[in-house]
Amino acid sequence: MDRPLLAALIFDESMAPDPMIAAVLARHPGLRVAGLLQSPAREGDCDCRDLTVRDLQTGAVHAITQNLGAMSRGCRLDGGALAELAGGLLRALQSGPDLLILNRFGKSEAEGGGLRQVLEEALARGIPTLAPVNPRHLALWRDYAGDLAEDLPCDAGALENWISRALRPAKICP
């Protein structure tokens, strides 16, 4: 693959891919990056694990989970919050960033929701896109991406290599 446009950064529960991604991006100060990095947050006296994302263009932090109560066993992702974030990212893609970072590819995206529309718009515009993928969603990712994507280990060197290849100008056949 000459100029890869899509990659999954494979991580497991023992890894936190977002700080590593942030560290790699910090080594590229001129890089125009759109997307979101995820971090856990705690609010008040809630023992549940809440998630927030930081917008890489604006620095704004947004909650993406909702408190459904202590006895809840369902998905806590806030579909409304994800829809708002998707709208902002779609607007950000119009400015032609060099790279898009999705906070995750999971069940929501596999089912056509979440940030899937953002991913597809980035690909249509030729914007290289990185999506961290937990192994429990790897089959969903591969069903979606097929041969268009490559898998990367959760490693700074692998990510650096992918970024350098993805940002190379596309070869145009005569």
LOVEXGU-116084 format. One record per residue (C-alpha): residue in three letters; x, y negated, z. Coordinates in steps of 0.1 Angstrom, whole numbers, plus 5000, padded with zeros to 4 digits. Last residue first. Example, Ala and Ser with C-alpha at 12.3 -4.5 7.8 and 13.67 -1.06 7.14 Angstrom:
2
SER513750115071/ALA512350455078/
***
This chain:
174
PRO500849064838/CYS500049234872/ILE499748994901/LYS501649084932/ALA499948954964/PRO502048714984/ARG503448875015/LEU501248795045/ALA500049155050/ARG503649295048/SER504949055075/ILE501849115096/TRP502149495094/ASN505749485104/GLU505049265134/LEU502249495145/ALA504349805143/GLY507149625163/ALA504649505189/ASP503249855195/CYS499649975199/PRO500150225171/LEU498950115137/ASP496350285115/GLU495950175079/ALA492850055063/LEU491250065029/ASP491350445026/GLY488150485046/ALA487150175065/TYR483750265077/ASP484050635083/ARG487550575095/TRP486350325121/LEU483450555133/ALA485950835137/LEU488350605156/HIS485650495180/ARG486650715210/PRO490250635200/ASN489750265209/VAL490150035179/PRO491949695178/ALA490949525146/LEU493449345124/THR492349155092/PRO494349025063/ILE492248765045/GLY491448855009/ARG488248655008/ALA486048965004/LEU488049125032/ALA487348825055/GLU483648835046/GLU483549205055/LEU485149165088/VAL482948865097/GLN479849065088/ARG481049345110/LEU481349125140/GLY478649285161/GLY476149465138/GLY476349705109/GLU476150025130/ALA479950075129/GLU480349715141/SER478149775171/LYS479850115178/GLY483249965180/PHE485849755162/ARG487449525187/ASN488549155194/LEU488749095156/ILE491948915146/LEU491848735112/LEU495048625094/ASP496248345071/PRO493248135078/GLY491248005047/SER489147715061/GLN485947895051/LEU486948175075/ALA486447945105/ARG482747915095/LEU482348285095/LEU484148295128/GLY481648055143/GLY478748245131/ALA480148575144/LEU480648415178/GLU476948315179/ALA475948675169/LEU478248825195/ALA476648605222/GLY473248715211/GLY474149085210/ASP475449065246/LEU477449385252/ARG476249555283/CYS475549895268/GLY473350105290/ARG473950255325/SER472349995346/MET472150055384/ALA474149755394/GLY472249505373/LEU472149425336/ASN474849155338/GLN475549055302/THR478749105282/ILE480348875256/ALA481348585277/HIS483048305258/VAL486448125262/ALA487247835240/GLY490847815227/THR489647655195/GLN491447855168/LEU492148175187/ASP488648195202/ARG489148355236/VAL486948655245/THR485248745277/LEU484349075292/ASP482649165325/ARG483649465345/CYS481049525372/ASP481649455408/CYS479549145408/ASP480348915437/GLY480848605416/GLU482148665381/ARG484948895371/ALA486748875338/PRO488249125314/SER490048995284/GLN489448995247/LEU491248815219/LEU489148655191/GLY489548545156/ALA491148295133/VAL494848265128/ARG496848005109/LEU500448115113/GLY502847825118/PRO503747925154/HIS504648285145/ARG506348425176/ALA503248335196/LEU501248575174/VAL503348865186/ALA502748765223/ALA499048725217/ILE498749075201/MET500649225231/PRO498349045255/ASP495349175236/PRO496349535232/ALA495749635269/MET496749995271/SER495850265296/GLU492350295281/ASP493650385247/PHE494850175218/ILE494850215180/LEU495549885162/ALA493349935131/ALA494549765100/LEU493049595070/LEU494449375042/PRO497649575034/ARG499849425007/ASP501749684988/MET500050005000/
***
